């Protein structure tokens, strides 16, 4: 089984061909947006961070920004900094170049002499990059080049009953075909960690699963907060999910049944093929951003209540097994898994259909969130701004 | 006559089922366990996708879904009653207190 993608100079394979206008910090974020308004084929991210952050928080931001530039769906990047920020443009440039040798240009607003002067140059660079990118043709690659993230948001009981098991079946197929499936959302392992630990390939990996949960709980305890406040959310409860362990037991079905071969930090790339875990928050937008920064080319996202979310870098395929949600939010949701609830199709039959959908999207089919123009970005954080 | 399946049980050890259509008091919740069809009388309205108790449970007793414990009963629960935040509470403590860690 193969897919059609774009080979990058760093040997990775993308399924989209974006030119990314990347702000180092919040102060250059609007300038990046204005550049994309003038160059069709370019995208930007909205960056709330990059300055006034403690060291560990700044490191997370820098890894995410550089990771997004290195994502194989990106042809090349124009990095725009302000000049005085913590995420210094020169440092960011170096970090990006340490991850990829794709085209990169850097502009600094304070050196260029303001917004308009920066935009003028950035537009010229972006026009050239979009033209160069447009000359690339898709080629056929094996699924070992594909990294798929899985996520769930706005869950209800249909997520754990059907949508997440269908994603689990997809995940098993991907792993068997040599691909990589990333399970994430650490806060939604809580109460189900013992099930995941049994799935770990080694005792060390089982221990790492417990460690990332403890780290999360300790972190929240340090600031006097509890995970129980806000999880399950009001929408989860209205849908019929009562406790956190019930929510988690439904969530972890996304991982399927193959051994977990690696556990790694937020926004880092996996180094192994197979089923892996990235330590991300349960907050969907931040977790999808982390997965994109880790180099996944596509995300499969289950929902029960319905969500419109989409990421600028990677297509987010949204699915639900709640028929009424699918009907109500069809313009936002790509895949209907409700036949499983009605026992019309088995989880594995639906999983095989979902694999075909993932391949179609990899080959270029636009997902609903891309067509609507969604651009959601959130970068995970440790503490308040300084 | 075969009744329509209107509730799903995930694991044969579960103490709750998920109803896949809204059910009213007096109706039957019909589900399959290990391929065998079973039915219980619904005691109170259950909204779609919410949980119904499959057996009588005492206060403090563990409730199971997915074959795993999802919390314990805040009060005595009768088979056929709605199970949600009013009668089911989370029991997961922080991980430091767990024996596996």
Interface residues (C-beta under 8 A of the other chain):
Chain A: X156 X157 X158 X160 X161 X190 X191 X192 X193 X194 X195 X197 X210 X213 X214 X217 X221 X228 X237 X239 X240 X242 X243 X244 X245 X246 X249 X250 X304 X322 X324 X341 X342 X343
Chain B: X5 X8 X10 X18 X20 X47 X48 X49 X50 X51 X65 X66 X68 X69 X70 X71 X83 X84 X85 X88 X89 X90 X91 X92 X94 X95 X96 X100 X101
